[in-house]
Amino acid sequence: MNTVPLNDDVVDAPNLDPHDSADSVGPAGPAGPAGPSEELLALAHDHGVDTWFWGGDGAQISVSRSTLLAVLAALGVAAETADDVAAARREFALAPWRRLLPPVVVVQDSSIQNGTAAGVPVHARQGASVDVWLICEDGSRRDLLQVDEWWDTQTIDGVTVSRRIFEIPGDLGLGWHVLHAESEGAEGAEGRGGSGATDGDAASRREASAFLVVTPSHLDNPPALDGQRAWGLMAQLYSVRSTRSWGIGDFADLADLAAIGGAQYGAGFVLVNPLHAAAPAPPVEPSPYLPTSRRFFHPIYLRVEDVPEYAYLPADARTRIDDLAERMHAANADPDRLDRDATYSAKLEALALIHDVPRRAARQQQFAAFRARGGDALADFALWCALTEKFAPDAPEWDVQPSGPRSAFALGQKDELADRIEFHSWLQWLCDEQLESAQRSALKAGMPLGIVHDLPVGVQARGADAWTLHGVLAAGVTVGAPPDMFNNQGQNWSQPPWHPSRLAETGYAAYRDMLRSVLRHAGGIRVDHVLGLFRLWWIPAGASPTQGTYVHYDHEALIGILALEAQRAGAIVVGEDLGVFEPWVRDYLVERGIFGTSILWFERYNGVPLAPEHYRQQCLTSVNTHDLPPTTGYLAGDHITLRESLGILARPVTEERAIDAAEQQSVLALARERGLLPGAATDAAPSVQQTVEALYALTALTPSTLLGVALVDAVGERRTQNQPGTVDEYPNWRVPLAGPDGRPVLVDDLPTSERFAALVRAIGGIR
């Protein structure tokens, strides 16, 4: 799975990433003689489904009828026959009129303050009285005034319905408020209120409720960062081990990395890979970008010895855990491969022994409070973990409908699995505690931001979120990327997408709760492929990535809620917006205070490297990304050598190397022009390390508020961490951190690393 940028269509795009340009596509197949009718195309447009896209050669490619039918079916829209299409179009037009309130209203604070907000549309029987009020987050009540009535009515089941507009109070604060509405009588087809709506007696009063979410027009920088520049480390935590690790980097290693980076080197943040939950027991998916849940965390990162109850273990249990630790400590010396399954097995055995230790009263109360705060979401996740331990992934019980945590299958197992449900809830509590400790260490070390978490595009198709949140995920499709010149087969990531309208029906609660979980102990969040909050490439089940199409989302709502939750957490948001895109998308993100991402190799305009002073200010700028080799390897052309060995080059290798060499030389020429490298005419050629430092010094000349320093570059690692477009053909996400000599580099080595210090000095980063 490629987890770097997918790309959107563009007329003018200086930031094309040639390694991941998803809209540079090959043919998706012509519509053919049985192509979509005009009415079907219009229906697709109604539901935000694109009917064409730009090919890599600049040609407009039509989406096939079969793809449109499959994607519409995943959205719950039947369109097989002309009658189906006509009925679906009528229902789409009438749907808002059937509701007393919309499912959710998301507005910007500035629009209600200056009176430009559209207001709340309410649909009720013409002539009927309507009352609308708010219950604000603080519990207070605000009555809304009707400011307009639209006289373009609709007749539904013989009842004439009119639309009224109610004004949103201009002094309403940020947050999640609840709209309520009551009206006389009922439309004939009513029964669909707002989010969480209720309907009164059909002959008397209608009632409905829905969230009104007021979001910040612009996400403000945290006070500690405001007006300041910060640089930070970018690390794949699982690869960053210490002498006390169990073969995999953990939360304690993260705390130490932050403490060293902040106090000794002046770093302002540590950006880590997604730390989300995988399977509850081995085998586990190696890619952190394909989690089972984006709301919960992976216990593989727990430091066993930091669990307080470890100190009170009985002698025999302590001996067993010490034996496990000694065996796993030896794995820290392996420079070649990480063995997640061995680490996770050992940790789960150790944690089970610690779990048996009675907790003192205060600790038990804290655990109970954590479970209460986690509510149904935590209980459902823990239930899925327990069921997954008991039933094989292909067990028939998983496919009995209805599915999910409220199904008869799940409810019938809860009592029997109560102990395991409690155990998996306890593991999440430990993750929460150790993440809190890591963030506290980062802030105490002087970091203005601390830990910045990474949010992947989606989750596994048969994982925890797919099971517990199936009501707001689309079935029968997965997300991916269309083919491009570097991957002419496209990509299928096997992840179910959010269902746009069903997510809105729930008031975006699952999306909000996911963000709150990630931001709970964080100074920021990096959103992988932030362009996916605007549209995603949907692929029908059984189809190839070439047979997909884009489906659009309400980006005003998704970006607004993201900004709201980040502002409340005092965090920044970095959107991974690499690739080809329509210029307005980046402009919109800037307006909302969302940082962009710039990679030195890909920042070009008309084929020429962008001058550093022309980089964006509201941006995280770095030399490379985790989907490229470390800079040492990139300079050596390792990305081409690897892709050639895997047979995934789109051009002859000689041509590929010539193009790459020209692109590299143009960037190095810019570094020489700025006096960061000796001139081409000099006798003494710079060393590879000097070149790496010069490239980072070049990023320091930009106005970007955030600079990223890849830990692999700071220690001289050369090997690629992930090769997009592969799974097991290359050991993706299983390469431990090592130096140029191939020997492991541990967290313990970083305080005395001259290479590390020299690279930080190159960007002016040491205090």
N, C-alpha and C positions, 0 to 999 in steps of 0.2 A: 504494500500500500504506500502510495506517495503521500506524505503528510505535509509537504510544503505547499506553496501557493497553487491554487487553481486559478484560472484566469478568466476575466470577463472581457466582453467585446469592447473595442475601443476604436476611436478614430485617430487619436494621438496619444501614444503611450511611451514616454521615455523610460519606463521602468520594467520593460519586458525581461523576465527571467527565462533565458533560453532553455533552462533545464526543466521547466515546469509550466510551459505555456499551454494551458488546457484548451484554449479556444483556437489554437492553431491546429485545426482538426482535419482529419481525412474524411472521405465521403461517408456519410451516415446512411446512404442508400436513398435513392430518389423516391418521391412519393409514388411514382408508378401510375399506371392507368387507373387503378382503384385508389387514387389518392384521396385525401380528406376533402369533404365538401366545404363550401363557404360557411355553412351553418356550423359544421364541426369546428372549423378554425375559429369562428366567433365564440363558440362555447369554450374552447381551450383558452382563448384570451380572457373570457369572463373569469376563469379560475386561475389566472396567472401562469398559464402553461405556454411556453414559447413554441411557436410553430415553425421557426427557422433559426439558424445561427450562422455566424461567419466561419467559413473554413479557413485553414491555414494559408491557402493561396488567395484569400480575399474574396472568394466566391460565397454567395449566399446559398446555404444548404437547407433544403426543406426537411422537416421532420415527418416521418412516415405516419400513415393513418394508424397502423398497428401500435406504434409507440404512443400516439396521442390517446388511443382508446385505453391502453394499459395504464397510462399515467392518470387519466381521468378516473378510471375504475379505482385506483389506489386512493384517489381523493373522495371516493364515494359517489361518483357521478356516472350513471349509466348512459352510454352514447353509441350503442351498437347499431341502432336503426335510426332512420330519419325521425320517427315518432319519439324515440328516446331523446334525441337531441333537442327536438322542439319542446318536449316536456321539461327537460333540464334547463333550457334557456328561460322558459316561463317561470320555473321555480326559483331560478337565480334572481330574476327581476323582482319577484314577489317576496322573497325571503325576508328582507329588512322590514317590509310592511306587516309581516305576521308577528313581529316582536314588539312588545311594549318598550323594551330597552335594547340597545345593541349589546352584544356579548361582553364587550369591554370597551372602555374609552381611555386612550392614552394620549396625553397632551403635554406640551412643553410649558414650563412655568412662565416664560416670557410671553407666550401667546395669550395666556389668560390674564396676565398683568396688563398687557397693552390692548386687550379687547379684541384681538384678532383670532382667538380660538373659535372654532366652528360651533361650539356649544354641543349640548346633548340632544340628539334627535330622539323623539318619543313618538310612537305610532299608536294611535287610539281611534276608537270609533268617532266619526265626525260628530261634533256637538257634545261629546261626553266630557265631563270634568276630569282633570288629570292633576294629581299631586306628585311632585318630585322633590326629594330631599336627599341629603348626604349625611352619612355617619362618618365623621372624620376619624383619622387614626387615633386622635386623642379622646375619642368617645363623644365629642360634641356633635350637635345636630345643626345642619345648615339647610334652610329651605331654598330651593331654586326657583327663580322667576321665569315664566314663559316670556320670550322676547319676540317670537315670530311663529306664524303658522303658515305652512305652505299649502296652497289651495290646489295643487296637483294631486288629487286623491287617487286611491286605488280601491277597487271593489274586490273583496275577498269573501267567497262563499256568501254572496248577497249582502255583505256589510260594507259600507263605505268607510274607508279609513283615511285619516289625514295625518300629516306629519307636523309635530310641534317642535320648536327649538327652545331649550331651556338654558339659561346663561350659567356658566361656571363662575363662581365667585372669584374676583380678581386677586383677592388676598389669600387664596387657598394655598397652603404650604405643600412642599414636596411630600410624596408618599402614596400609600395605598389606601384610598378612601373607598367607601361603599355607597353606590347609588341605590336609591329605592324609588319605586314608582307605583302608584295606584291609580286605577281608572275605572269608571263605570262600565259595566257590561263587558262582553267579550266578542272579539272577532270570531267568525266561524271556524277558522283554522288555527286558533290560538292554542297555547299549550307549550309555547317556546318562549320562555322569558329570557332574561339576561343570564350572565354567569352566575350559577347558584340560584337561578330564578325560581320563584314559586308562583303559582297561579291560584287565585281565589275562585270562589264559586262563579261558574260561567254566567249565571243570571244576575250577579250582583257586582262584585268588585274583581278586577284583575290586579295582580301584584307581580312585581319582578324586581330583581336586584342584580347589580353588576359592579365590578371594580371600576373606579375612576382613578387612574394612575397619573399623578403629576410628576413629570421627570424634568431634570435640569436641562435647560437649553444648551448649556456648555458645562462639561465636566471640569471642575477646577482641579488644579494640581494640589496635592497635599501640602499643607503649610511648610513642612520640612524641605520640600523640593522647590517651592515657589520662588522663581527668580534665580534658581541655581541650576548648575549643570551637574550631572552625575554619570559616572561610569559604573558598569557592573560586570560580574562574571556570568557567563552562560555555560551551564554544565548539565550533563546527563548524570543525574545523581546516582543511579545504579552502578555506573562505571567508576565512581569516585570513592575509593575505599581507604580505610585506615588500618592500623594494626589491630584494632578492636572490632572491625567489621566481621560479619559472618559471610564473607565472599561476595557481598553486594553492598554498595553504598547505602547508608540508612539515614534516619532523621538526625541522629547524633552527629554523623559526618556532615550533614547539612548545617547543623548549628556551628560546628567547628570551622567549616569552610567559610561561613558568613563572618564568624569572629575574626578569623585570620584576614580575610579579604577586607573587612571594614576597618579593624583597628590597626593593622600593620600596613596595608596597601592603599587605604582610602577608598575602597569600593563603596558604592551607594546602594547596591542591590545584588542579589543572586537570582538569576532567572534559571529555573530548573524545568526539566521535562515534566509532562503530566504524571502526577503521583496517584492517579485514580486506581480504584479496585480492579483486580483481575479475578480469576476463578478463586473459589474459597480454598482450594487445595490443588496441588500439582496434578497434571501439567498446566503451566500458565502461559498465556500469550506473551511473547517477548516484547512486542511493540507497545510502548506506553501510549501510542496514539490509537490503539484499538482496545479500550478498556471495557469492562463489563458494566461499569457505572461511572457517570461523571459527577455523582453526588457524594460518593464515598471514597475512602482511600485504601491503599494497598498495605495490608499488614506486613508484607515482606520488608518494608522499610523500618519496622520497629526495631529499636535497640533493646534486646531482651533484658540486658542487665540494668537498664534504666527504669524498668517497671518497679515501683516501690515495693511490691510484695515479694520481689526477688530476694530481698534481704531476710525474709522470714521463712524461706523454704526449709523443709525438713532436710536432714543431712543426705539421705539417699537421693532425693530429687535434685538437690544442689549438685551432687556429684555427677548425676546424669547430664545435667545442663552444662556443667563445666566440661564434660567429655565432648558434648556436641559442639561447644564453643571452640575448643581446641582443634577439633577436626575442621571446622569451618574457617578458623583463622588461617589455617594452612592454605586455603583456597585464595587468600589475598595475594599470595606470591605467584599465582598463575597469570602470566602476561597475555595469554592467548584468548581464552573464552570465559565468559561468565556462565555459571550454572544456576539459573534461577530456581529450577526445580529442587536441586539439592539444598539450597539455602532455605527455601520456603518449607520444605519438609522438616528440616532441623528446627526451624523457628516455631513452626506449629506444634511440634512435640514439646519444645521447651515452654511455650506459652500455655499449653494445656496444663502442664505441671504447676505453673505459677497461678493459673486461674483457680486451682484447687485450694490455694492459700486463703484462709478467711481474711476479708478486708476489715480494717478497723472502722468504727462507726462513721467517722467523717468521710472516709473514702467511699463507703457504701452509699452514703447520702449523695455524694457527688456523682456517682455512677447512676443512681436513680434519677437525679436531676437531668443528667445527659440523656437518658432514655426518654424521659418525659418531654424534653425539648425536641428530641428527634422525632417523636410522634409516630404516625403511621409510616412515614417514609423510612425511618430506621427499622421499624419492626418488619416492614415488607422486605427490605433488603436482607435483613438477617434471616427471615423465613426462606427467601430464595437461596441463600447460602446453605442453610440446613437441608433444604430439599435437594440441592445440587450434590451435596455430599452423599445423599441416600440414593438418588435415582440417576441413572446414566443419562447423558445428554440426549440420546435417542430413545429414551423410555417413552412408551405410548402415553403415559399420564400427562406429559408436557403438552400434548397436542389435543387433549380433550377440551372441547369448547363448552362454555366460556372458559377462558384462561385467566391467569393473573392471581394476585393475592386474595381476591374475594371469591375465587372459584370453589366449588365443592371439594375438588382435589386438594387445594391448599388448606382450606379450613379444616378438612378432615385430618390433616397431619400436624396441626399446630400444637396440640396437647402433647403428642408423642415426642415432638422435636423441641419442646420448650427449653430444655437445657442447652441444646446447640444454638437455638435462637438467642439465648442469653449470652452464650460464648461469643458469637459473632458481633453482637451489640457491644460487648466488652472490648473486643479488638478495635472497634471503631472509636470507642472512648479513649483507648490508649493512643491511637493515631492522633486524635484531637489534642491530647495532652502533649505529645511529643512535637507536633507541629507548632503548638503554642510556644513551647520551649525554644524551638529553633528560631521563630520570629522574634522572641524576646532577646535571644542572644545576638541576633542581627542588629536590632535597634540599640542594644547596650554597647555594641561595637562601633556605634556612630553612624550606621547606615540610615539615610533619610527614608528609604523605602523598605529595605529588608528583603524578604522572600517574595519573588514574583512567580506566580504559578502559571502553568500553561494549560489552556483548555483545548482539547482536541475537537475535531469536527463532529464526531459521533461516537457510537458505542457498538459493541458486538450485536449481531442480529439475534442471538439466542442468549443474551446475557441478562443481568439483573434489571437494568433500566428497560430493556426491550420487553421484559415480562411484567414488571410493576407499572410501567408507563405506557403499556400497549395502546391505551385509549387515545393518546395524543401523538402516537407515531404512525406513520403510513405503512401499511402492509402491502406486500407484493412488489416492492421496489427497494432499491438500495441507492446509495449515493456514490459518486466517483468523479471521474474527469473524462472529457472526450479525448479522442486521440490527438496527438500533435506530432511535430516533426521528430521529436525525440522519443516518443512512445506511440507508434502509429496504431497500436491496438487499443489505446485508451486505458483507463484504470477503473476497476470496480473495488471499492473499499469494504463491501459487505456490511454496510451500516444503514440501518433504517433511518429515514429523515423525520424531522418533526412534521406532523400534519398541520399545515398552516391554519385552517379554520378550526380544527378541533383544539389546537393549542390556544387559540383566541377564545373559544367557548369556555375554557377553564380559567380565563383571565390571566394566562401565561404563568400560572402558579408553579408548574414544574420547572420552567425556565428560570423563574425568579429563585426558587429554592436551590437549584443547581448553582447559580451564581453566588448565593449567600454561603453555601458550603465551601466553595473554592476561596472566597474572599474572607472567610472567618478569621484566619491567622495569616494575612498576606498584606503586602504593601502594594501589590499590583497583580494584574492578570494579563497574560498574552493570549489573544484569541487567534488560534490557528485558523487560517483562511477566513478572516473576518468578512470577506466578500460573500460567504455563505449565509450571512444574515440578510443579504439582499436577494440572492437566488442560489440554488444548488442544482447540480446535474443529476437528475433522477434516471435510473436505469431499470426498466421492467425486469422482473424475475425471469431468468432463463435467457435474457438477451445479452448481447455484447455491449461494452461501453460505447461503441459507435452508434448504438440504437437508442440512445437516451435523448433527453431534452432538459432544458432549464425550467425550473419551477420557482416562481417568485414568492417572497415573504413580505410581510409588513415591516419593512426596515425601520420605519418611524417608531413602531412599538418595540421591536427587538433592541435597537440601538438605544432608545430612550430608557428602557428598563435596565440595560447594561450600565448606562451612565448613572442612573439613580442608585443602583446597588453599590457601584464602585464609590460614588461620592459619600454614601453613608458609611462605607468601610474605610474611608480616607485613603483610597487606593487609586492608582493610575490604571489606564487600559491601553495596552499596545495591540493594535490590530495588525495581523500579518497580511499586508495588502500588496504583496509582490505580484508581478505578472501584468497581463494586459487587462485593462479595465476602462470603462467609460470615465472620462475625467470628472464628471459630476460626483461620482462615488467618493473619490478622495476628498473633493471639496466638502462634501457633506460630513465626512468623518472629521475633518478639521473643524468645521463649524460646531460639532458636538463635543469637541475636546478629546477625541480619540487619537492617540499617537499612531503614526504609521511605522513602517519598517523599511529600511534601506540597506541593501547589501552592496558593498563597494564594487564588486565585479559586474553587477547588473545595472548600476546607475548610469544610464547613457541617454543622450538626446541626439537624435539623428545619427546614431552609430558612434558618437564620440563620447568618451567618458565625461560625466558631468563634473564641472568644476566644483570643488568642495564648498565654496561659498554659496552655491546654488542649491545645496541640499535643503531639505525641510528642517525647520526648527522643531516642530512638534513631531519628533521622530526618534526611534531607536535605530541608530546606525552602527553597523558592524562590517567587518571584512568578509565574514562567511556565515554559513548556517549549517545546522546539523545534517542536512541532506547533501552536503558537499564534503569532500575530504578536508581535513584541517589544512591550513594555508600552506604548510610545507608540502603536503601531498598534492594540493591543487597546482602549486607552481611547477611541480614535477609532472603534471599531466596524469596523475593517478586516476582521476575520474574517467578519463578516456580509456586508459589501460583496462580498468575494471569493467567498463561497459562493453569493451571489445571482447573481453574474455567471457562475458555472459551472453554475447550475441545480441545485444540490444542497441547497438549503434544504428542510427537512422541514415548515416552517410558513410562512405568509405573512410577507413581510419586515417589515411593520409590527409584527406580533406578535413576531417574533424580536427586533427592536430594542427593543421595550418590555420584554421579559423580560430582555434583556441589560442595558439601562439600569438596571433595578431591582436586578439582581444587583450591578452595579458600584457603584451608589450605596450599597448596604448595606455593602460593603467600605470605601468611602471614608468612610462615617459612622463606622465603627469606628476608622479612622485619626484622624478629627477628635475622637472621644471620648477617644482616648489622647493628644491634644495634638500630633499629628504634622502636622495640616493646620489652617489657620484655620477657625473656625466658619462655618457656613453663612450667618450673619447679617452677617458682615463684608463690607466693600466690596471689599477686594482679593482677587480670586480667585487661587488659586495657579496658577503656570505648569504646563505639562505636565511639565517636568523636576522641579519641586518635588513634584508628585504622584507621579512615579516614585520619587523619593527617599523620600517618606513611606511608600510601600508597602513598600519594602525595609526601612525603619526598623521597620515593623510586624513583619516577619519576625524582626527582631533581638530583639523582645520575647518570642519563643517560647523554650522551653527546649531546642530542637533542637540537637543536638551539631554538625550540619553545616548551613551556610547556603550556598545557591548564588546567585551573581550572574551573570546571563546577560551575556556580552560584548556582545551586541547592545544591551542596555539601558545598558551602561557607556559606549557610544560614541554612542548616540542613533539607532541604526538603527530603521527603521519597518517594513520589508518582511518578509513571512512567508517563512520558509525552506522550509516544507513544508505543503502542504494535504492532510490525510488524505482518502483516497477518490479521489485523482487520480493520474495518471501524467504525461502530457505536456500535459494541459489547462492546467497551471500549471508553471512551470520549477522544480519541486521540486529541492532540494539543489544548485541552480546559481546562487544569489544571493550575490554577494561582499559582504563586510562594508563598510558605508558609513555615513556620518554623516547627521545630519538635513538637511544640504544636498545629499545625494545623491552627494557625492564620496567616493571610496574612503578608508577608514581603514586604515592599514598598521600593522604591529607597531612600526615606527619612530616612529609618532605617539603611542603609548601613554604613554611616560614623561612627556610634557608635557601630557597631556590633563586639563584642569581638570574636565571633565564626569566623567571616570573617577574622579578623586580625590574629587569631591563625593559620588558615589554610594557609594564605599567608606567615606567619613566617615559617611554616613548609617547604616551598620550598625556603626560603631565599629571599622572594620577596619584602619586605617592604623597601623602601628607608631609 
